[in-house]
Amino acid sequence: MIYQTLPDFLIKNQDGVDISRWSLRGKYWLFVFSSEAAELEDPDFSKLLNKFAVQLRPSAGIAMITSSSSGVLSRLHKEHNLTFDLFSDKEMVIWKSVNKDLPDSTGECFCTVLLDPWGRIRKVFPDHSAEDFSRFIVQEMHEMVRHDLALNAEIHTRRAFRAFSSRTVERNSILRILEAGHLAPSCMNKQPWRFIVIDDSEGLKRVQESLSEGNYWMKKAPVLIAAHATKRDDCTLNDRRNYYLFGTGLAVGFMIIQATQMGMVLHPVAGYNPIELKKLLQVPEEAVMITLMALGYPGDPETLGDKHRKIETGDRIRKSLDQVVSWFS
Ligand SMILES: Cc1cc2nc3c(=O)[nH]c(=O)nc-3n(C[C@H](O)[C@H](O)[C@H](O)COP(=O)(O)O)c2cc1C
């Protein structure tokens, strides 16, 4: 899911402090839009927002956004003992961007927007009555925070599955997965990863010859992707820190997550003859052929040998977290 982000803006809060899109990051926000600050004169509504502002602290904030001036907002904030923020967006820049599909009217605007700590618009409620707030707006906010704190669903679902179906993978889908890898971070932005895609039957046959015996299952994958990198494309730092292998691993990790999200399996292996493979794919001798990946849609575990079928349908095996994590104090 790709979410719309807020536009750049510079507005003031009730204390005359500048508020920009960047200053709001790191916290969830409930933006309550109102064309006039008059809505605050309703003591029930103000009281309700005050109550929710306290409940949502410190991970989330509430801001009412109106076209009224910072001076008017300052007076109202004090008069009504408000514990949430009031933002003065005279040109209604934020509201217009949220409602950009609506006709450009300066008329009434009542809506509530849920924002996440990255400034992404996660949900827009076209209206907001006190009842809506009590019934589901705040509930949705809690739900969103809970969802974000949960283990990422694709990381949870991913396995190094080995059974592939014969379903073709479109080149557009392959490109999407490569794009995800290419968005990975790298030391000094060196982007050391290089990928070679093999998706035609002749090429696949030739590459399959370099596979180790145990990786027979890769012969059913409709796409293979080789990842290589050279030390030349690296930032080498003191104490033997070479990052080209690390960077390429990160990119492959991103690709695996993207493929999982798209309902596919991307399985990296080390079991192949790297020297033969480099020669075949015309990769320079000094490069490291880091991994060969099998890409495709999941298939029937019955096509696998006994050992792999058991792994395919069995539980994930992991050391306990305390065997690999320690806390320094
Ligand atoms: C660098 C690397 C090399 C691997 N090589 C092979 C391989 O040659 N053959 C294979 O069947 N699986 C290979 N795997 C998959 C691992 O066996 C698998 O990730 C591990 O058993 C954990 O299982 P899971 O990924 O399903 O949690 C490799 C994985 C990585 C990251």
The ligand as an ORCA input file, in Angstrom:
! r2SCAN-3c Opt
* xyz 0 1
  C      23.174    -17.017      1.771
  C      22.168    -18.138      1.747
  C      22.482    -19.320      1.088
  C      21.559    -20.355      1.003
  N      21.835    -21.450      0.251
  C      20.894    -22.393      0.062
  C      21.122    -23.472     -0.835
  O      22.153    -23.570     -1.489
  N      20.145    -24.391     -0.983
  C      18.947    -24.311     -0.299
  O      18.100    -25.203     -0.481
  N      18.687    -23.280      0.549
  C      19.624    -22.322      0.750
  N      19.363    -21.252      1.575
  C      18.102    -21.174      2.352
  C      18.347    -21.536      3.830
  O      18.574    -22.902      3.958
  C      17.099    -21.099      4.652
  O      16.954    -19.710      4.572
  C      17.255    -21.526      6.116
  O      17.236    -22.903      6.228
  C      16.136    -20.950      7.009
  O      14.844    -21.307      6.542
  P      13.739    -20.175      6.280
  O      14.365    -19.188      5.346
  O      12.569    -20.891      5.641
  O      13.384    -19.548      7.584
  C      20.283    -20.220      1.655
  C      19.993    -19.030      2.334
  C      20.906    -17.991      2.362
  C      20.540    -16.710      3.042
*
